[in-house]
Amino acid sequence: MEMNPDNKPLALDDEQRVKVMSPTMLVVKRFLRNKLAIIGLGIIVVMFLFSFVGGLLSPYNEAEVFNGYESIEKIYASLTQNTELRYYEYDGAKLPLSARAQFIRAQQTGNTSFEFDGVRYTIDSYGDELYLILAMQSVAEVRSLATGETVIPVENAGYTEALYNEAQAARSRGEMEFESSGQRYAIREDRKSWFFGPILPTALATSEIFDMHDAQTDASPAFMLAAGMAIAEGQDSFMLDGVSYAMEYEGDLTVVLYQNEAFATISDFIVQPFTQENRLSVQFKEAAKEAVLAGQTEFMFAEDGGEEVRFSITRKDMEWTLYTLTSTLLIRRFEAPSAAHWLGLDGNGMDMMTRIMYGGRISLLIGFIVVFLELFIGVIMGGIAGYFGKWVDNLIMRLVDIFNCIPSLPVLLIVGAVFDDLQLEPRIRIFLLMFILGILGWPGIARVVRGQILSLREQEFMVAAEATGIAPMRRIFRHLVPNVIPQLIVIATMGLGSVILTEATLSFLGLGVKYPLASWGNIMNSVSNNFVMTTYWYVWIPAGFCILITVLGFNFIGDGLRDAFDPKMKR
């Protein structure tokens, strides 16, 4: 029985009995005395609350993209000065592409006719920008025989003997064309036969652009020909099908009037909208052409009595581009911190604080799961090696040596590149990443466990356990491993920070966690651009700060636990 300082005996139920603390309470007491360890514990608690509870309280989703309307200058339309001939075919007529090539060759050589595929074509020129292409429609074939000429009429083509006589007379005069009753006819020779028939319009070739003021009306080749001939001759009006049209010349633009109202505008400019949504009226096209011809760099235009809109003009060679301010729905990229978004928005228009919260979940979960996997494999392999020794120990330690010789970072880079090539789903990628990190990290833990068990297996309590007939596996995992737990806790705590840094490094390099999932590492991936790093600090500094204090917190806790489990530490 112990004596107190007053030399009075103390009983077990005495209020003044000596208090004996359990080993666990001694560890806790030593840990709580370490101020840095308490700071580290507070940091980790705050980061867990921030990541797991904060994500639930956030009004935004992890991958929610914020858009907004902004006025930006966009391409509205383009003007091109046309220098090429465009072809307009008459109803029922066809001018094949190869025939058009023959027409261009005839035009360049100064010929007024050409033949293609057995058809004779005639070219009527009305200046350098207007050509009428006509084709002969055969009425009859005349074959020359020893006994004379035989006429083979084409059925329902309008053959008459009088027409044949006129054709024969023209042919005898060496003429290839003649007129009859106001209709032009052509003659075509073919070996021992010759043909004759009326010349009918096939296509109109012109470089002028006809913009009809009525969107429901298309310019016919006959109208284009009549208007083009009037322009070539400088006339103030022309007649077509009994209808009179007036002409107004405005510089390089010609306006055709019908009943004192604008009917069509003729110019050598092609005006096209940039998108199908932009429907251009003839009035707009006229305003744009006039501005271009006047050498203006901008002009104002109001559509149907609406508000005036400013259009700017830029020129490149023979093409003019029209720009205008347009309200466009855009992603709000790199928006500065505000009351709605405390840490601003990232390059994808996502809320930075929410992304950091969800990123903390993944980074912390990867850290804990990888460390658990390392402990699980390391304890099993180290426990078996340390207890059985001999060839078992030798085999497992050689396996540990092999894993220690594997260059972890290059392997992870290669695996990340393979994942990219396979285009794995982001969540599956995370699980595979955790598995690979765990497989590569267990050898160090196995060595520590083996060394501790080698020193413990010869102690008296293990001799007693063996004498009672307890199975080897039970002796390892129920009696030896629990004695190594203090060291394992310290290793695990210190290793958490290392795993988080590894994950952050891989994600920063684009080989870890992938979009749209967030982790602290891939949040910082956007700072690979020097402009972003120096201008948008709020994109990467918060995520980097979270990595810093989390790793620091785990290191403080690890140091505190190491000191608390060491009975030789002086406090």
Residue, then its C-alpha position, 0 to 999 in steps of 0.5 A: m500500500e502506497m503512502n501519500p506525502d502525509n504518510k497516510p495509507l491510500a485505498l483504491d477508492d480513495e479520492q486522493r489515489v494516484k491516477v495512472m493513465s493508459p498508453t492511449m491517453l499518454v499518446v493523446k496527451r503528448f499529441l495535444r501538447n504539440k502546438l504544430a500538431i494541433i494547428g495541422l489537425g485544425i487545418i485538415v478539419v477545415m479542409f474536410l469541411f470546406s471540401f465535403v460540406g462546402g460542396l453541398l452548400s454551394p449553389y452551383n454545380e461542379a461542371e456548371v458553365f456560366n454564360g452571358y451576352e456581350s456585344i462583340e464585333k462579328i463578320y456580318a457580310s462580305l462584298t466581292q467584285n465579280t470579274e467572272l461570267r455567270y451563266y443563266e439558262y433559258d427554260g428548257a435549255k441546257l448548256p453543259l459544263s464542257a460546252r461552257a469551256q468551248f464557249i470561253r475558248a471561242q470567246q478568247t479566240g474571237n470566234t462567234s460560234f462553236e460546236f459541241d456534241g454535234v450542236r452548233y452554238t452561236i455567240d451574240s456579244y453585247g460588250d465585254e460583260l454580256y453574251l447570248i449563247l444560242a443553239m441551232q435546233s435542227v429542222a431537217e437533215v439533207r443528205s447528198l447522194a449520187t442521184g441528188e439530195t434527200v431531205i429527212p425532216v425532223e418530226n414536229a420541228g416545223y419543216t416546210e419546203a419553202l424553208y428548205n429552199e431558203a436554206q439551200a439558197a443561203r448555203s449556195r451563197g456560202e452563208m451559214e445563217f439566214e433569216s425567215s419570217g423574222q426568225r434566225y436560222a443556222i446551217r451546219e455541215d457534217r460530212k455528206s450531210w448538212f442540217f438547218g434549223p432555227i437558232l434559239p437562246t440557250a444561256l446568257a453569260t454575264s458578269e453583272i449581278f442582278d439583285m431583285h427588290d422583290a425576294q419572290t421574283d427571280a431575274s429571267p435571262a430575257f430580263m437580264l438580256a434586255a436590261g444589259m443591252a439597255i445599259a450597253e447602249g446607255q438607254d433610259s428605258f427598255m421594253l420586255d413583253g410589252v412592259s416598260y422599264a425605266m433606268e436610273y444610273e447611280g455611278d457604278l450602280t444601275v437601278v431598274l424601275y417598274q411603275n416608278e418603283a425600284f425593281a432591280t439593282i444591277s452592279d458587278f458586286i456580289v454581296q453575301p451574308f456570313t451566316q444563313e441567319n443574316r438575311l440581306s435586303v436589297q436596300f442593305k446591299e445597295a447601301a453597302k455597295e455605295a459605301v464601298l464605291a465611295g471608299q468609306t470605312e463605315f456606314m449606318f443602315a436602318e432596316d425597315g424603320g428600325e434603329e440605325v446600326r453601324f457597320s465597319i468595312t475592311r478591304k483585302d484585295m477585291e473583297w470587302t468584309l462588313y463587321t457589326l456589333t452583335s449581342t452574342l451569348l458567350i462563356r464568361r471566361f476568366e471573370a474576376p471575383s464578385a459577390a456572386h462568384w467569390l473567387g471568380l470564374d475559370g477559363n471554362g466559365m465555371d465557379m472557381m470556389t465550387r471547383i476548388m471544393y469538389g477538387g478537394r474531395i477528389s484530391l483528399l479521397i485519392g490521398f486516403i484511398v492510395v495510402f490505405l491500399e499501400l498500407f494493406i499491401g505493405v502490411i501483408m507482404g511485410g508481415i509475412a516476410g518478417y515472420f516466416g523469414k528464410w526463403v519467404d523473406n528473401l523472395i518478398m524482399r527481392l520483389v520489393d527491390i524490383f518495385n523500388c527500381i521502377p522509376s515511378l514518375p516516368v511510369l505514371l507519365i506513360v500510363g497517363a498517356v495510354f489513358d488519354d489514347l484509350q479515352l477512358e471515362p474520367r471516373i474510371r480513370i481516377f480509380l485506375l490512377m489510385f490503383i497504380l499509385g497504390i501498387l507503386g507505393w507499398p514497398g516502403i511500408a513493407r520494409v518498415v513492417r518487416g523490420q519491426i516484426l523481425s524484432l518483435r517475433e523473438q519476444e516472450f509474448m510471441v513465444a507464449a502465443e506459439a506455445t498456445g498453438i495459435a495459427p501463424m496468420r493469427r499471430i502475425f495480424r493479431h499480435l505482431v501487426p498491432n504493435v506496428i500500428p503506431q509507426l504505420i499511423v505516422i507513415a500514413t499521415m506523412g504519406l498522405g501529403s506526398v500522394i496529394l502532391t503526386e496527384a496534383t503534379l499528374s493533373f497539372l501535366g494533364l495526365g491525372v484527373k480529367y475535365p469535367l471532374a475537378s482536382w486541385g492539380n487540374i485546376m492549376n493546369s490552366v496556368s501553363n499559359n504565362f498570360v493567364m498566370t500573370t493576369y488571372w491570379y484568382v484561377w491558380i493561387p487558391a488551388g495552390f494554397c489549398i494544396l500547400i496548407t493541406v500537405l503542411g497540415f498532414n506533415f504537422i500531424g505526422d510530426g506530432l504523432r511521431d513525437a507522441f508515440d516515441p516514449k523517449m521524447k521529453r515533454 
